[in-house]
């Protein structure tokens, strides 16, 4: 017998259906019971997750089991009791006509077409399944349906309410309804189901991982990619499939009230967790109402600390925003960074690590960063102090991965004052990794003889610009995860976050060095992070060669480094070279710096002489001048720095006299120092002593800034 077109379409749907095993079994087992275990089944989830497809499967199962089925799509129903009743009546009549025409009617209705649909359902001798799609559009009828319509339905009827929103609080709190209601949140297909989907659509297995990484098992996304493959069988890349992204974005935001609501979703897509204060900083004053709206979206989840988008919604919104409005992407990125860094400055150590995970998340779309950072770290591991009784466990990990010689050196370091060792723990408190930091400026000749890593690092520092008084250099001597050593893992990622925390919180940090057992693996990722390969610092222990990467913080300061990474994230560039550094940058010794301060004060009002001052090429002035190569900008920055440092002398009565001596000698100078002393009504020797004290204070204050040491 030739199949009708409708039958062929239904057959095709069934042949392509995958997954939803638990949901189908729940539905089938309910209909198989003599007494239905529940009468209302709430099915909810975000747009495109497969709710309508599952309703079609439910319809097939119900009809296969001999049940009558009625399907309503709320998109064609006005949300009023009268309109709903009419739509139900019309659907019932249509089913009667269809079934009678095909001789397949399985009900036994003997009443009039003028009876209500509820009455007709009651008179049937079979179970009836009512399926209502896009139920969220009937929200104005929710109370009426719950309190008046559904209670009049017969006990042998099952209603499936399918929509984006979870059941309203009325359903969840009514003790009368609770025994007769079930709720299912429909989520994405799991990896095996997704692979089965792609196989049925004849997509080569070599493309599966890239597709799964983008779609996260979202059925609509999988369908769109399959359609794209039929048109073009090139390797799939999300950034080369704008139509797929646009379709997904449209599905997620089709009910967004305003452009400000859309911006809020885009802000949420960029950050790891969004709370109301962060949203306020990112979009403005209407954040409170918009945040409340966002919390109820079907593609939004929540945890302690804030809300976050389902993975695919996040991917689609970020990809679309970056392509559609790069300026807004950059602006939202900058606002989030500013919030994190402001909070970082007043946070405790544990809070700082959480903020750095949030900050790092802003870089997760860069393909290089994705290769070296495990994004499943959230809350899974944490940094803790190493307990004395844990030394043997730490040494055992090092010996397992690096051998006896390395473990023997580590044992000596664990008792050394120049080292600090922290451990990484999993959620059960068990050790998952470790990090040892060695302060190179606190080591001596014996330490360098005993450990080739220290010897090589020290020779590198001496060959570059040697450490100045007050500066610090750190060698991350040992870093590893217990099970995976230096491979990408949650523990390794958390170690990197701990290292960044050290960058940002260590006063006077001048140089950091990180040895790697497989340096080539990290080359692209470390280039992105502005870590440079220093082969001079490589070393061999126990036959294993370690390649060393490092960063000179006197050349690119922590603030400049953060800005550099932000630029690289926004541009999505893959970096293989060093960032541009002003060719005139010099690192002054403390004596050179002191002499230059004296010269700068003497030539404060002489732009030609001040323009020759070595301080114009220091990191101190370059940072204040925002890296400008213009001499006028740099001399202006130097004058401002000198005046700011002098102004601090006004804080106490004792220092105020030092400020007055400096002020009348350099900033608003008298013709001679003798006249300055007369103006201040001071003996010349006292005036000279006050002036020296003021200059010394200014010099020390600016030297601490040059070293990035808080005063």
C-alpha positions in Angstrom: 0.0 0.0 0.0 1.4 3.4 -0.9 2.1 5.7 2.1 0.5 9.1 2.3 2.9 12.1 2.4 2.0 12.6 6.1 2.9 9.0 6.8 6.1 9.3 5.0 7.0 12.5 6.9 6.1 10.8 10.2 8.2 7.8 9.3 11.2 10.0 8.5 10.8 11.8 11.8 10.8 8.5 13.7 13.8 7.2 11.9 15.9 10.3 12.8 14.8 10.4 16.4 17.6 9.8 19.0 17.9 9.8 22.7 15.3 10.9 25.4 15.2 7.3 26.6 14.3 8.2 30.2 11.5 10.6 29.1 10.0 8.2 26.7 10.1 5.4 29.3 8.4 7.6 31.9 5.6 8.5 29.4 5.1 4.9 28.2 5.1 3.4 31.7 2.5 6.0 32.8 0.1 5.1 30.0 0.6 1.4 30.7 -0.8 1.7 34.2 -4.4 0.9 35.0 -4.5 4.1 37.0 -2.4 7.0 35.7 0.4 7.8 38.2 0.1 11.4 37.3 -2.2 13.5 35.1 0.0 16.6 34.3 3.4 16.3 32.8 5.4 19.5 32.7 8.1 19.4 30.0 10.3 22.5 29.9 13.6 23.7 28.4 15.1 26.4 26.2 14.2 27.0 22.6 15.5 24.4 20.2 16.2 21.8 22.9 13.7 19.4 21.3 10.5 19.8 23.1 8.3 19.8 20.0 10.1 16.8 18.6 9.6 14.9 21.9 5.9 15.8 21.8 5.7 14.2 18.4 7.3 11.1 19.8 4.9 11.1 22.7 2.0 11.3 20.2 3.3 8.3 18.4 3.8 6.3 21.5 0.3 7.2 22.8 -1.4 6.2 19.5 0.7 3.0 19.4 -0.7 2.2 22.8 -4.3 2.8 21.7 -4.8 6.2 23.3 -6.6 9.1 21.7 -4.4 12.2 21.2 -5.2 15.9 20.9 -2.4 18.4 20.0 -2.6 22.1 20.6 0.0 24.8 19.7 -0.4 27.8 21.9 1.0 30.0 19.2 -2.4 29.9 17.5 -4.5 30.3 20.6 -5.5 33.6 22.2 -4.8 33.3 26.0 -8.4 33.5 27.1 -10.7 30.7 28.5 -13.1 31.0 25.6 -10.4 30.9 22.9 -8.8 27.9 24.6 -12.0 26.0 24.7 -12.8 26.7 21.1 -9.3 25.6 20.0 -9.6 22.4 22.0 -13.1 21.8 20.5 -11.8 22.4 16.9 -8.9 20.0 17.4 -11.2 17.3 18.8 -13.5 17.7 15.8 -10.5 17.5 13.4 -9.3 14.3 15.1 -12.8 12.8 14.8 -13.0 13.6 11.1 -9.6 12.3 10.4 -10.0 9.1 12.4 -13.5 8.3 11.0 -12.3 8.9 7.4 -9.5 6.4 7.9 -11.6 3.9 9.8 -9.2 4.1 12.7 -11.1 5.9 15.4 -10.4 4.3 18.7 -12.8 6.2 20.9 -16.5 5.5 21.5 -18.1 8.9 21.6 -21.8 8.8 21.1 -22.7 12.4 22.1 -23.3 15.6 20.2 -20.7 17.8 18.6 -22.2 20.5 20.8 -20.8 18.9 24.0 -17.7 20.4 25.4 -14.4 18.8 24.6 -14.0 17.9 28.3 -17.4 16.1 28.2 -16.4 14.2 25.0 -13.1 13.2 26.5 -14.8 11.9 29.6 -17.2 9.8 27.6 -14.4 8.0 25.7 -13.5 4.5 26.8 -9.8 5.0 26.2 -7.2 7.1 27.8 -6.8 10.5 26.2 -3.5 12.4 25.9 -3.7 16.2 25.5 -0.4 17.7 24.3 0.0 21.5 24.5 3.1 23.0 22.9 4.6 26.5 23.6 2.7 26.5 26.8 4.6 29.6 28.0 2.3 31.7 25.8 -0.7 30.6 27.9 0.8 32.0 31.1 -2.2 34.3 31.6 -4.4 31.2 31.7 -2.2 29.3 34.2 -4.4 29.8 37.2 -7.6 29.2 35.3 -6.3 26.0 33.8 -5.0 24.7 37.1 -8.1 25.7 39.2 -11.0 25.3 36.8 -10.2 23.5 33.5 -7.9 20.6 34.5 -9.9 19.5 37.6 -12.8 18.8 35.3 -10.7 16.5 33.1 -11.3 12.8 33.6 -8.9 10.7 35.7 -7.9 8.6 32.6 -6.6 11.7 30.8 -2.9 12.8 30.7 -1.9 16.3 29.7 1.6 17.2 28.6 2.4 20.9 29.0 5.5 21.8 27.0 7.1 25.2 27.2 10.2 27.2 28.0 9.3 28.1 31.6 9.4 25.8 34.6 6.1 25.1 36.3 4.7 28.2 38.1 4.8 28.3 41.8 1.1 27.5 41.9 1.8 24.1 40.5 4.7 23.5 42.9 3.0 24.6 46.1 -0.6 23.3 45.7 -0.8 20.2 47.9 -3.8 19.0 46.0 -2.0 18.9 42.7 1.5 17.7 43.9 0.7 14.0 43.8 -0.6 14.2 40.2 2.1 16.4 38.6 5.5 15.4 37.2 8.1 17.8 35.9 10.9 17.2 33.4 13.6 19.7 32.5 14.7 18.8 29.0 18.4 19.2 28.5 20.8 18.8 25.6 21.6 15.3 24.2 24.6 13.6 25.8 27.8 13.0 23.8 26.7 9.4 22.8 23.3 10.6 21.7 24.8 13.5 19.8 27.2 11.2 18.0 24.2 8.9 17.1 22.4 12.0 15.7 25.4 13.0 13.6 25.8 9.4 12.3 22.2 9.2 11.2 22.8 12.4 9.2 26.0 10.9 7.7 28.4 13.4 9.1 32.0 12.0 9.1 33.3 11.0 12.5 36.3 13.2 12.1 34.1 16.2 12.3 32.1 15.1 15.4 34.3 16.6 18.1 34.4 20.1 16.6 30.6 20.0 16.2 30.0 18.7 19.7 32.4 21.4 21.1 30.2 24.0 19.5 26.7 22.6 19.9 27.1 21.0 23.4 24.5 18.5 22.2 21.8 21.1 21.6 19.3 19.4 19.2 18.5 22.5 17.1 22.2 23.3 16.7 23.0 19.8 15.7 20.2 19.9 13.1 21.4 23.2 11.7 25.0 21.9 11.4 23.7 18.8 9.7 21.8 21.0 7.2 25.0 23.0 6.7 26.9 19.8 6.0 24.4 18.8 3.3 25.1 22.1 1.6 28.8 22.1 2.1 30.8 19.2 3.4 33.9 21.3 4.5 35.2 20.9 8.0 32.9 22.6 10.5 34.0 25.8 12.2 31.6 27.9 14.3 33.1 31.2 13.1 32.5 30.2 9.4 28.9 29.3 10.0 27.2 32.7 10.6 23.8 31.5 9.5 23.9 28.7 12.2 24.9 31.2 14.8 22.3 33.7 13.8 19.5 31.1 13.8 20.5 30.0 17.3 20.8 33.6 18.6 17.3 34.3 17.2 15.9 31.3 18.9 17.4 32.3 22.3 16.4 36.0 22.1 13.1 36.0 20.2 11.2 37.1 23.3 13.7 39.6 24.5 11.7 42.8 25.4 14.3 45.5 24.6 17.8 46.1 23.3 18.9 46.7 26.9 17.7 43.2 27.8 19.7 41.8 24.8 22.8 43.6 26.0 22.3 42.1 29.5 22.2 38.6 27.9 25.4 39.4 26.0 27.0 40.6 29.2 26.0 37.4 30.9 27.5 35.4 28.0 30.9 37.0 28.5 31.4 36.3 32.2 31.6 33.2 34.2 29.0 34.2 36.8 26.7 37.3 36.7 25.3 38.9 39.8 23.2 42.1 40.0 26.1 44.4 41.0 28.2 43.2 38.1 25.3 43.6 35.7 24.8 47.1 37.0 28.4 48.0 36.2 28.1 46.5 32.7 24.7 47.8 31.5 23.6 50.6 33.9 20.8 51.5 36.2 18.0 49.1 35.0 20.0 46.1 36.0 17.8 45.1 39.0 14.6 44.6 36.9 16.5 43.0 34.0 18.4 40.6 36.4 15.0 39.4 37.8 13.8 38.8 34.3 16.9 36.9 33.3 16.7 34.5 36.3 13.5 33.0 34.9 14.8 32.3 31.4 14.8 28.6 30.4 18.4 28.7 29.1 19.7 30.3 32.3 21.1 28.4 35.4 22.1 29.6 38.8 24.6 28.7 41.5 25.9 30.4 44.6 27.3 33.7 43.4 25.2 34.3 40.3 23.5 33.1 37.1 25.0 31.8 34.0 23.9 30.8 30.5 23.7 27.3 29.1 26.8 26.6 27.1 25.3 26.8 23.7 23.4 30.0 24.4 26.7 31.5 25.7 28.7 30.4 22.6 26.1 31.7 20.2 25.6 35.1 21.8 29.3 35.8 22.2 30.1 34.6 18.6 27.3 36.8 17.2 28.2 39.8 19.3 31.9 39.6 18.4 31.0 39.4 14.7 28.0 41.9 14.7 29.3 44.6 17.1 33.0 44.4 18.0 33.0 47.7 19.7 30.3 46.7 22.1 32.1 43.4 22.7 35.2 45.3 23.6 33.3 47.7 25.9 31.6 44.9 27.9 34.9 43.1 28.1 36.5 46.2 29.5 33.7 46.9 32.0 33.9 43.3 33.4 37.7 43.6 33.7 37.5 46.8 35.6 35.0 45.3 38.1 37.2 42.3 38.7 40.4 44.4 39.2 38.6 46.8 41.5 37.4 43.9 43.6 40.8 42.2 43.5 42.4 45.1 45.2 40.4 44.7 48.4 39.8 40.9 48.3 41.5 38.3 50.6 43.6 35.6 49.1 40.8 33.1 48.5 38.5 35.8 47.0 41.4 36.9 44.7 41.7 33.4 43.3 38.0 33.3 42.5 38.2 36.7 40.8 41.1 35.5 38.7 39.1 32.5 37.6 36.4 35.0 36.5 39.0 37.2 34.8 40.6 34.2 33.0 37.1 33.2 31.8 37.0 36.3 29.7 39.8 34.8 27.6 38.2 31.3 27.1 37.2 32.0 23.5 40.7 32.4 22.4 41.7 29.1 20.7 45.2 29.2 22.2 43.9 29.7 25.8 41.4 26.9 25.4 44.2 24.5 24.7 46.0 25.2 28.0 43.2 25.8 30.5 40.7 23.3 31.9 37.4 25.2 32.2 35.8 22.5 34.5 37.9 23.8 37.4 35.1 25.9 39.0 35.0 24.9 42.6 36.6 21.5 42.0 40.0 22.4 43.4 41.5 25.0 45.7 44.8 26.2 47.0 45.9 25.5 50.6 48.9 25.6 52.8 51.1 22.5 52.9 50.9 20.7 56.3 54.2 19.5 57.8 53.0 15.9 57.7 52.3 16.2 54.0 56.0 16.7 53.0 56.4 13.0 52.2 53.3 13.0 49.9 54.6 16.0 48.1 58.1 14.4 47.6 56.4 11.2 46.5 54.6 13.0 43.7 57.8 14.7 42.5 59.7 11.5 42.6 57.0 9.7 40.6 57.0 12.3 37.8 60.6 13.6 37.9 62.7 10.9 39.5 64.9 10.5 42.6 67.4 13.3 41.9 64.7 15.9 41.6 62.9 14.6 44.7 66.1 14.8 46.7 66.6 18.4 45.7 63.0 19.1 46.6 63.5 17.6 50.0 66.3 20.1 50.7 64.2 23.0 49.5 61.2 22.2 51.7 63.4 23.1 54.7 64.8 26.3 53.1 63.7 29.8 54.1 63.7 31.0 50.5 60.8 28.7 49.4 57.1 28.7 49.8 55.1 25.5 48.9 51.3 25.4 48.5 49.2 22.4 47.6 46.1 22.0 45.4 43.3 20.1 47.0 40.2 18.5 45.4 36.7 18.9 46.8 37.3 16.1 49.3 40.4 17.9 50.7 42.8 15.4 49.1 46.0 16.6 47.5 45.6 17.0 43.8 48.8 19.0 43.0 51.5 21.3 44.3 53.5 24.4 43.6 56.9 25.5 45.0 58.0 29.1 44.7 61.7 29.9 45.3 62.7 33.6 45.9 65.9 33.8 43.9 67.1 37.0 45.6 67.2 35.0 48.9 69.4 32.2 47.5 73.2 32.0 47.8 76.2 30.3 46.1 75.6 27.0 47.9 72.0 26.9 46.8 73.1 27.5 43.2 75.7 24.7 43.4 73.2 22.3 44.8 70.5 22.9 42.3 71.1 23.3 38.5 67.7 25.1 38.2 68.8 27.8 40.6 72.2 28.2 39.0 70.8 28.6 35.5 68.1 31.0 36.6 70.7 33.2 38.4 73.0 33.3 35.4 70.1 34.4 33.3 69.3 37.3 35.7 72.9 38.3 35.8 73.1 38.3 32.0 69.9 40.4 31.7 69.6 43.4 34.0 70.6 42.3 37.5 68.2 42.7 40.3 68.2 46.1 42.0 67.9 46.7 45.7 64.4 45.8 46.9 63.5 43.8 43.7 62.4 40.2 43.8 62.6 37.3 41.3 60.7 34.0 41.6 61.4 30.6 40.1 58.3 28.3 40.2 60.7 25.5 40.9 58.2 22.6 41.0 54.6 22.6 39.7 52.5 19.5 38.9 49.2 17.7 39.3 49.3 14.5 41.2 47.9 12.2 38.4 48.6 14.2 35.2 51.9 16.0 36.1 52.1 19.1 33.9 49.4 18.2 31.4 46.2 20.3 31.1 44.0 19.5 34.1 41.9 21.3 36.7 44.9 21.2 39.1 47.3 22.6 36.5 44.8 25.4 35.6 44.5 26.3 39.3 48.3 26.4 39.6 48.4 28.9 36.7 45.8 31.0 38.5 47.9 30.9 41.7 50.9 32.0 39.7 49.0 35.0 38.2 48.0 35.9 41.8 51.7 35.9 42.7 52.3 38.3 39.7 49.7 40.7 40.8 50.3 40.7 44.6 54.1 40.5 45.1 55.7 43.8 45.9 58.9 44.6 43.9 58.5 41.6 41.6 61.1 42.0 38.8 61.3 38.6 37.1 59.5 35.2 37.1 60.7 31.9 35.6 58.6 28.8 34.9 60.4 25.5 34.0 58.5 23.0 31.8 59.2 19.3 31.1 57.7 19.7 27.6 58.4 23.4 26.7 57.3 23.0 23.1 53.7 22.1 24.1 53.3 25.4 25.9 54.9 27.7 23.3 51.7 29.1 21.8 49.9 29.5 25.1 52.8 31.1 26.8 53.4 33.5 23.9 49.8 34.6 24.4 50.5 35.1 28.1 53.7 37.1 27.2 56.0 34.5 28.7 59.2 34.2 26.7 61.5 31.3 26.2 64.9 31.7 27.9 67.1 28.8 26.8 69.9 30.1 28.9 67.9 29.1 32.0 67.3 25.5 30.8 68.6 22.8 33.1 68.9 19.0 33.2 68.2 16.8 36.3 68.1 13.0 36.3 68.4 13.0 32.5 65.3 15.2 32.0 65.8 18.5 30.3 63.5 21.4 31.4 62.9 24.4 29.2 62.3 27.7 31.0 59.9 30.5 30.2 59.9 33.9 31.9 58.8 37.4 32.1 60.6 40.7 33.0 58.0 42.7 35.0 60.3 45.8 34.8 59.7 45.8 31.0 56.0 45.0 30.9 54.4 45.7 34.3 51.5 43.8 35.7 49.0 46.5 34.7 50.5 46.7 31.2 50.4 42.9 31.0 46.7 42.7 31.8 46.0 45.3 29.2 48.1 43.4 26.7 46.2 40.2 27.3 42.9 42.1 27.0 43.9 43.4 23.6 44.9 39.9 22.5 41.6 38.4 23.6 39.5 41.1 21.8 41.5 40.8 18.6 41.5 36.9 18.9 45.1 37.0 17.6 47.4 34.0 17.9 50.7 35.4 19.2 54.1 34.2 18.3 56.2 37.2 19.1 57.0 39.6 22.0 54.7 42.6 22.5 56.0 46.0 21.3 58.2 47.4 24.0 59.4 51.0 23.9 62.9 50.9 22.4 64.1 53.6 24.9 63.1 51.6 28.0 65.9 51.4 30.5 66.2 49.8 33.9 68.1 52.2 36.2 70.1 51.2 39.3 69.1 52.7 42.6 72.1 55.1 42.5 71.3 56.1 38.9 67.6 56.6 39.8 68.5 58.8 42.8 70.9 61.0 40.7 68.2 61.4 38.1 65.6 62.5 40.7 68.0 65.3 41.8 68.6 66.4 38.2 64.8 66.3 37.5 64.1 68.6 40.4 66.8 71.0 39.4 65.5 71.2 35.8 61.8 71.1 36.7 61.1 74.3 34.8 63.7 73.7 32.0 62.0 71.5 29.3 65.2 71.1 27.3 67.2 69.8 30.3 64.2 67.8 31.7 63.8 66.2 28.3 67.3 64.7 28.6 66.6 63.1 32.0 67.1 59.2 32.1 63.8 58.9 34.1 61.9 59.6 30.9 62.9 56.1 29.8 62.0 54.4 33.1 59.0 52.2 33.6 57.7 54.6 36.2 57.3 57.5 33.7 56.4 55.3 30.7 53.4 53.8 32.7 52.3 57.3 33.7 52.6 58.5 30.1 50.7 55.5 28.9 53.7 54.4 26.8 53.8 57.5 24.8 57.0 58.2 22.9 56.4 61.9 22.9 59.0 63.8 25.0 56.4 66.4 26.0 54.1 63.7 27.3 56.9 62.1 29.3 58.2 65.3 30.8 54.7 66.2 31.8 54.3 62.8 33.5 57.6 63.2 35.3 56.6 66.6 36.6 53.3 65.2 37.9 55.0 62.3 39.6 57.4 64.7 41.4 54.6 66.9 42.5 52.5 64.0 43.7 55.3 62.6 45.8 56.0 66.1 47.3 52.3 66.6 48.1 52.4 63.5 50.4 54.8 65.5 52.6 51.9 67.7 53.7 50.3 64.8 55.6 52.0 65.5 58.9 53.2 68.8 60.6 56.7 67.4 60.8 57.0 66.7 57.1 55.1 69.8 56.1 58.3 71.8 56.6 60.1 69.5 54.2 57.4 70.1 51.6 57.8 73.9 52.0 61.5 73.7 51.4 61.1 71.6 48.2 58.3 73.8 47.0 60.1 77.1 47.3 63.3 75.6 45.9 62.0 73.7 42.8 58.3 74.1 42.1 57.9 77.8 42.9 61.6 78.6 43.4 63.1 81.7 44.9 65.9 83.2 43.0 68.5 81.6 45.3 68.5 79.1 48.1 69.5 81.8 50.5 66.4 83.8 49.6 64.3 80.6 49.9 65.7 80.2 53.5 64.8 83.8 54.2 61.3 83.3 52.8 60.8 80.3 55.1 62.3 82.2 58.0 64.8 79.5 58.6 68.6 79.4 59.2 70.3 78.4 56.0 71.6 75.1 57.6 68.1 74.2 58.8 66.7 75.0 55.4 69.3 72.7 53.8 68.5 69.9 56.2 64.8 70.2 55.5 65.4 70.3 51.7 67.6 67.1 51.9 64.9 65.3 53.9 62.2 66.4 51.4 64.3 65.2 48.4 65.1 61.9 50.2 61.4 61.3 50.8 60.5 62.0 47.2 63.2 59.8 45.9 62.3 56.9 48.1 58.6 57.2 47.3 59.2 57.2 43.5 61.8 54.4 43.8 59.1 52.2 45.5 56.8 53.0 42.6 59.5 52.1 40.1 59.8 48.8 41.9 56.1 48.5 42.3 56.4 48.2 46.0 53.6 49.7 48.2 55.0 52.4 50.5 
